[in-house]
Amino acid sequence: MADDERRALRRAADLLEEIASRTTGGHWQLGGLLASRPEVIAHYPDGSTEHVADARSGTARWIAALSPALAPALVTWLRAGARAERVDAAAVAVARELLRSRHDED
């Protein structure tokens, strides 16, 4: 892998960490509708919850960074991981978290 590709991977990882550190934590789940928009609730390990909409200033960059434009690359990575001789633990962790959130849908 070229040095510029490695640098891009490190910068993207750093950016994701930085954005995640400023957004609402916990496991986000859909909770129905709040007025005319989806109600998203963050569930914390201690059992407490927070409406993600209440922390919009911290979540806007997170939502923009993980827009649907990221889906094709993630899909490619997960499918490549499924075909690989050695399973990538990070890909499995991402897959499990995505599947965990499936119960939030209709």
N, C-alpha and C positions, 0 to 999 in steps of 0.2 A: 504494500500500500504506500502510496506517495506521501511525503511529509505534509503536503497541503491537505490531503484527505484526512490524515490523522489529526491535524490541527483543527479541521472542521468538526470532526467527531468530538474532540475535547471541548471546543467552544460551544457546540450544541448541548452537550451534557452540562456544562457550567451554566448556560443560559436556562436550561430546564430546571436545574436545582435552584437558581436564583429566583425564577418566577414562582416556583412551587413554594419557596420559603415565605413568600409574601401573600399567598392566597389563603383562603379558608381551608383548613386541614380536614382530616377525617375522611370517612367513606361517604361520598355523595350519593344520595338516593332521591328518586322522584317521589313526590308525595301528593300528586294530584295537581290541581290548578290553583294558583294564587291570583285572584282576579282573572285576567285573561292570558296569563303566561304560566308556564310550568313552575311548580313549587319544587325547588331543589333544597334538600336538607342534608347538612353535614352531620354525620353520626360519629362521635368521638369514642375512643376506647373506654373512657370512664362512664359511658352511658349518656352523657349530655349531648345536646343537639344545637345546631345553629342554622338558621335560614341563610343560604348562600347569598341571596339577594340583599340581605342586610350588610354584606361585606363586599358589595360590588366594586368598590375602588381597588380592592386587593385581588379580585378575581378576573377583572377584565383582560389583563395581559395573559393570564392563564388560558382563558377561553380562546382568545385570539391566537395564541401560540399553538394550541391543539385543535385548530379548525379542521374541517373535513379535508382540507388540502393535504394534511398529513397522512390520511388514510391509505393512499396507494403505497407509500413507502412502508408503512407498518404492515399492511397486508403482505407485501412482498417478503419482508423480513420474517413474519410468522410462518408463511408457507415454506420459505427456504429452511427455516428451523425445523419444520415438520419433516422435511425430506433429508435433512443432514444426518450423517452417520452418528455424530455426537450431538446430543440435545443441548441447546444453549439455555442455561438456567434463567437468564434474564428474559429470554423470549417466553419461556414457560410462565414466569412470574407475571409478565404482561398479559398473556393469554388468560391465566386464571383470574386476574383482576377484571378483565373485560367480561369474562363469563360470569363472574360473581355479580356484576351489575345487571345482568339479563333479567333478573326477577323484578326489576324496576319498570319494565315495559308492560304494555297492555297484553 
